Amino acid sequence: MLIKNIFVENGTEAVDIRVADGKFEKIAANLAPNPGEEVVDCTGCLAIPPFIEPHVHLDTCLTAGDPVWNMSGTLFEGIECWAKRKEKLSKQDVKDRARRAVQMQASNGVQFVRTHVDVTDPTLIAMEGMLELKEELKGIVDIQIVAFPQEGIYANEGTEKLMWEAMEMGCDIAGGMPAAEWLPELARKHVDLVFEIAEKYNVPIDMHIDQSKDMFDRSLEYTAWLTLQKGWGPRVTGGHCTSITYQNQSHAIKVMKLIKEAGMNICTNTQVLAIMGIDAEPRTRGVTRIREMVEMGINVATAQDTICDGFHLYGTGDPLDYGLVGAYTAQYNTPGTAKTIFDMLTTNSMSIFDPDAKYGIEVGNDADLNILDADNIQEALRTRASRPYILRHGKVIASFERKAALL
């Protein structure tokens, strides 16, 4: 395939891209077609690497209102809604809903997905279903599975054993949620256990850290300190990390410096600012310190988190949707900061998914890319542009069209 006249990752000059044997073979201007070669004219379009979804909950997706609605719209009631929904889980139920969600993501250009799967259900039926689905969908997306203790480890008796069992079943990542514990010392013990599990199985760590508005939550700095001491760097990711927003500036700067020194990642989930509770004015945003962390050089990614479940009523699986929300949330309103958002959806997220991956539109890499019907990044975000071609290993696997017409 020869892709003609396309801008690559916000380049100022259009080029041609030749794809052969599943790889990017040549990228240059004015390439002549080979005999019999398929030629696609992409004038006015943008080529970007595939989107990475570094934080989603596929086991809970598409369950909004089943069996009850989250009437407060908050995280805490979301956890209660999910606890009720877990009572009727079956392996097929999990697989069917998660498959639909992954198909939505893939049709939007997502090819790498890290999903947190709740292990506080003693049957581990959701984990069993997701592990099967991971294999079934590997031709469409690469999936990593996080063992996630939604209701805490020590606050929910029996979860420590379930964490070990989930890793034995084949989980890829050790997860955590220390803010679910009743006491600070138990939250620290929670973090210690997650590191112990990760060391035993030689896997990365990806925890929901301090997903609260409590300025006294301190798991983020402790996790960063452990990461620094062990030299784990990008193998450790903190999701949400909202408590730091409510801490005083002096302390927050110290914590962010420690995160930077440790080399760990932060993943913010901007659409679910809706679940962090309703404040009196002036309202807070319920997300981490995006701008300050980016300016400090911390690797910050952004993600969907949840899709139409008891936690979050909305969500489409389209990175351009939550990327645009991220731009507003971080108050990014220039072409340069639009590029920052795109990096959070692509390269920054891949640094979480696989820091050693050969990723990007470069000769010799796998021909994985999205072609967007926009000629620059900010326009792609503004319109949540159509994706006429989504390629995986050089083959078109999907397309997505956003259109409206006057009648």
C-alpha positions in Angstrom: 0.0 0.0 0.0 1.2 3.5 -0.9 -0.4 6.3 1.2 0.0 9.6 -0.7 0.1 13.2 0.4 -0.3 12.9 4.1 0.9 14.9 7.1 2.7 12.7 9.7 2.2 13.7 13.3 1.6 17.4 12.7 4.4 17.7 10.1 4.3 20.9 7.9 5.1 19.1 4.6 3.0 16.2 3.2 4.8 13.0 2.5 4.1 9.5 1.1 4.2 6.3 3.2 4.9 2.9 1.7 3.7 -0.1 3.7 5.0 -3.6 2.8 5.0 -6.9 4.6 3.3 -5.3 7.6 6.1 -2.7 8.1 6.7 0.9 7.2 9.1 0.5 4.3 9.7 4.1 3.1 8.6 7.6 4.2 9.4 10.3 1.7 7.9 12.9 -0.7 6.7 11.9 -4.2 7.2 8.2 -4.1 6.3 6.5 -7.3 3.8 3.5 -7.1 5.1 0.0 -7.7 3.4 -2.1 -10.3 0.1 -3.3 -8.9 0.5 -1.4 -5.7 -2.7 -0.1 -3.9 -2.5 3.7 -3.8 -4.6 5.8 -1.3 -4.7 9.5 -1.7 -4.8 11.1 1.7 -4.6 14.8 0.8 -5.5 16.9 3.8 -5.3 14.0 6.2 -3.1 13.3 9.2 -1.2 10.1 10.0 -0.6 9.3 13.7 0.4 6.2 15.6 -2.3 4.0 17.1 -3.9 5.3 20.2 -3.0 3.6 23.5 -5.6 3.1 26.2 -3.5 2.9 29.5 -6.4 2.7 32.0 -9.9 1.3 31.5 -12.2 -1.1 33.3 -13.5 -3.5 30.8 -15.2 -5.8 33.4 -17.5 -3.0 34.5 -18.3 -1.5 31.1 -21.8 -1.1 29.7 -23.6 -1.8 32.9 -25.0 1.7 33.7 -28.4 1.3 35.4 -28.0 -2.5 35.9 -29.2 -3.3 38.5 -29.4 0.3 39.8 -28.5 3.8 38.7 -25.8 5.8 40.4 -28.2 8.6 41.6 -25.5 10.8 43.2 -23.0 10.4 40.3 -20.2 9.9 42.8 -17.3 7.4 43.0 -18.5 6.0 46.3 -22.0 5.2 45.0 -20.4 3.8 41.9 -18.5 1.3 44.0 -21.8 0.3 45.6 -23.5 0.0 42.2 -20.7 -2.3 41.0 -20.9 -4.4 44.2 -24.5 -5.1 43.4 -23.7 -5.8 39.7 -21.0 -8.3 40.7 -23.6 -10.6 42.2 -25.0 -11.4 38.7 -21.7 -11.7 36.8 -21.0 -14.6 34.6 -18.0 -15.3 32.4 -20.0 -14.8 29.2 -21.6 -11.6 30.5 -18.1 -10.1 31.1 -16.8 -11.3 27.8 -19.8 -10.1 25.8 -19.7 -6.6 27.3 -15.9 -6.2 27.2 -15.8 -7.4 23.6 -18.3 -4.7 22.6 -16.2 -2.1 24.4 -13.0 -3.3 22.7 -14.6 -3.2 19.3 -15.7 0.4 20.0 -12.1 1.2 21.0 -10.6 -0.5 18.0 -12.9 1.3 15.6 -11.7 4.5 17.1 -8.0 3.6 16.5 -7.0 2.1 19.8 -4.7 -0.9 19.4 -3.2 -1.3 22.9 -5.4 -1.6 26.0 -4.6 -1.9 29.7 -7.6 -2.9 31.7 -8.0 -3.1 35.5 -10.1 -6.1 36.5 -11.7 -6.3 40.0 -10.4 -9.2 42.1 -12.6 -8.6 45.1 -15.1 -11.1 43.8 -14.2 -14.5 45.4 -15.1 -16.4 42.2 -12.7 -14.3 40.1 -15.1 -14.9 37.3 -14.5 -11.5 35.7 -10.7 -12.2 35.6 -11.3 -15.6 34.1 -13.4 -14.1 31.3 -11.0 -11.2 30.6 -8.0 -13.6 30.3 -9.9 -15.6 27.7 -11.0 -12.5 25.8 -7.4 -11.2 25.8 -6.4 -14.3 23.7 -9.5 -14.1 21.5 -8.9 -10.5 20.5 -5.1 -10.4 20.1 -5.5 -10.0 16.3 -7.2 -6.6 16.9 -5.7 -5.3 20.1 -2.9 -6.1 22.6 -4.5 -6.3 26.1 -2.7 -6.1 29.4 -4.7 -7.1 32.6 -4.2 -5.5 36.0 -5.2 -7.3 39.2 -7.3 -4.6 40.8 -8.5 -4.7 44.4 -11.5 -2.3 44.0 -12.6 -2.4 47.6 -9.2 -2.5 49.2 -7.1 -5.4 50.4 -7.2 -5.1 54.2 -10.6 -3.4 54.2 -12.0 -6.3 52.3 -11.2 -9.6 54.0 -9.9 -12.3 51.7 -8.6 -9.9 49.0 -4.9 -10.5 49.7 -5.4 -14.2 48.8 -7.3 -13.2 45.7 -4.5 -10.9 44.5 -2.1 -13.8 44.6 -4.6 -16.1 42.9 -5.2 -13.6 40.1 -1.5 -13.4 39.5 -1.2 -17.1 39.3 -4.1 -17.1 36.7 -1.9 -15.0 34.4 -2.4 -11.2 35.2 0.2 -9.0 33.6 0.2 -6.1 36.1 0.0 -5.8 39.9 -2.7 -3.2 40.8 -3.9 -1.5 44.0 -6.2 1.1 45.6 -4.6 2.1 48.9 -7.1 4.9 49.5 -9.7 2.2 50.1 -8.0 1.2 53.3 -9.4 2.5 56.7 -6.0 3.6 58.2 -2.9 5.3 56.8 -0.7 2.4 58.1 -2.9 -0.1 56.2 -2.7 2.0 53.0 1.1 1.8 53.3 0.9 -1.9 54.0 -1.3 -2.2 50.9 1.4 -0.5 48.7 4.1 -2.8 50.2 2.1 -5.9 49.3 1.6 -4.7 45.7 5.4 -4.2 45.4 6.0 -7.6 46.9 3.6 -9.2 44.4 5.2 -7.4 41.5 8.7 -8.5 42.6 7.6 -12.1 42.9 6.1 -12.2 39.4 8.4 -9.7 37.8 5.6 -7.5 36.5 4.9 -3.8 36.4 2.8 -1.9 39.0 -0.3 0.2 38.1 -2.3 1.4 41.1 -5.2 3.8 41.6 -3.3 6.1 44.0 -5.0 8.6 46.3 -8.2 8.8 44.1 -9.8 11.1 46.6 -10.2 14.7 47.6 -8.5 14.0 51.0 -5.4 16.2 51.3 -4.1 13.8 53.9 -3.8 10.8 51.6 -0.1 10.1 51.2 0.2 6.9 49.2 1.5 8.7 46.1 4.7 10.0 47.7 5.3 6.7 49.5 4.9 4.8 46.2 7.2 7.3 44.4 9.8 6.8 47.2 9.6 3.0 46.9 9.9 3.3 43.2 13.0 5.4 43.6 14.6 3.1 46.1 14.0 0.0 44.0 15.0 1.7 40.7 11.7 0.7 39.1 11.1 3.9 37.2 8.6 3.6 34.4 7.5 0.2 35.5 5.3 2.0 38.1 2.2 4.0 37.2 -0.1 6.0 39.5 -3.6 6.3 38.2 -5.9 9.3 39.1 -3.7 10.8 41.8 -6.2 13.5 42.7 -5.4 14.0 46.4 -2.3 16.0 45.4 -4.5 18.7 43.9 -5.9 19.5 47.4 -2.5 19.6 49.1 -0.7 22.8 49.8 1.6 24.0 47.1 4.8 23.5 48.9 4.1 19.9 49.7 2.7 19.2 46.3 5.9 20.5 44.6 8.0 18.3 46.8 5.9 15.2 45.9 6.1 16.0 42.2 9.8 16.4 42.4 10.0 13.0 44.0 7.8 11.5 41.2 10.1 13.0 38.6 13.2 11.7 40.4 11.7 8.3 40.7 10.8 8.2 36.9 7.3 6.8 37.5 4.3 7.5 35.3 1.0 9.3 36.1 -2.2 8.5 34.3 -5.1 11.0 34.6 -8.6 10.1 33.7 -10.2 13.5 32.8 -13.7 12.4 31.9 -14.4 10.9 35.3 -13.9 14.2 37.0 -17.7 13.9 37.0 -17.5 11.2 39.8 -15.3 13.0 42.2 -18.2 14.6 44.1 -20.0 17.9 43.8 -18.3 20.7 45.7 -19.6 24.1 46.8 -18.2 27.0 44.7 -15.5 27.4 43.8 -15.6 23.9 42.4 -12.6 21.7 42.1 -12.0 19.6 39.0 -11.3 16.2 40.6 -8.2 15.5 38.5 -4.5 15.6 39.2 -2.1 18.5 38.6 -1.7 17.9 34.9 0.0 21.2 33.8 2.4 21.3 36.7 3.4 17.6 36.2 3.9 18.0 32.5 6.0 21.2 33.0 8.1 19.3 35.5 8.9 16.6 33.0 6.8 13.8 34.5 5.4 11.3 32.0 1.7 12.0 32.1 -0.9 10.0 30.1 -4.7 10.3 29.9 -7.2 7.6 29.6 -10.9 6.7 29.3 -11.2 4.8 32.7 -14.8 3.7 32.4 -17.4 3.3 29.7 -21.1 3.7 30.5 -21.2 1.9 33.9 -22.2 2.5 37.5 -19.3 4.9 37.9 -19.5 7.0 34.8 -22.6 7.4 32.7 -20.8 8.4 29.5 -17.8 7.3 27.6 -17.4 6.1 24.0 -13.9 4.6 23.9 -12.8 7.4 21.6 -9.5 8.9 22.7 -10.3 12.1 20.9 -13.3 12.5 23.2 -11.4 12.3 26.4 -8.4 14.0 24.9 -10.6 17.1 24.2 -11.9 16.9 27.8 -8.3 16.7 28.9 -7.4 19.8 26.9 -10.2 21.8 28.6 -9.4 20.4 32.0 -5.7 21.3 31.8 -6.6 24.6 30.1 -4.6 23.7 27.1 -5.6 26.1 24.4 -2.7 26.5 21.9 -1.4 24.4 19.1 1.6 23.4 21.2 -0.5 22.2 24.1 -2.9 20.4 21.7 0.2 18.4 20.7 0.8 17.8 24.5 -2.6 16.2 24.7 -1.9 14.0 21.6 1.3 12.9 23.2 -0.6 11.9 26.3 -2.9 9.7 24.1 0.0 8.1 22.2 3.7 8.2 23.0 3.2 9.0 26.7 0.7 6.2 27.1 2.9 3.7 25.2 5.7 4.6 27.8 3.3 3.1 30.3 2.1 0.1 28.2 5.5 -0.9 27.0 8.4 1.5 27.5 10.6 -0.7 25.2 8.2 -0.9 22.3 9.2 0.1 18.8 6.3 2.5 18.4 5.6 5.3 15.9 5.6 6.0 12.2 9.2 5.2 11.4 10.8 3.0 8.8 11.1 -0.6 10.0 8.4 -0.4 12.7 5.1 -2.3 12.4 2.7 -0.5 10.1 0.2 0.5 12.8 -1.4 3.8 12.3 -4.5 5.9 12.2 -5.4 8.2 9.3 -7.4 11.1 10.5 -9.6 13.4 8.4 -7.9 16.5 9.6 -4.7 18.2 8.6 -3.4 19.0 12.1 -3.7 17.8 15.6 -5.8 20.6 17.1 -8.3 20.2 14.2 -8.5 16.5 14.9 -9.3 17.2 18.5 -11.8 20.0 17.7 -13.8 17.8 15.4 -13.0 14.4 16.9 -12.1 13.6 13.3 -13.2 10.7 11.2 -10.7 7.9 10.8 -11.1 6.6 7.2 -8.3 4.0 7.6 -7.0 2.2 10.7 -4.1 -0.1 10.0 -2.6 -2.8 12.1 0.5 -4.5 10.9 -0.2 -3.1 7.4 -3.8 -4.2 7.1 -6.9 -2.1 7.3 -8.8 -3.4 10.3 -11.4 -0.7 10.8 -12.6 2.8 10.0 -14.7 5.4 11.8 -16.8 8.1 10.2 -18.3 11.1 12.0 -20.7 12.9 9.7 -23.7 15.1 9.7 -25.8 16.4 6.9 -28.5 19.0 6.4 -31.8 17.5 5.3 
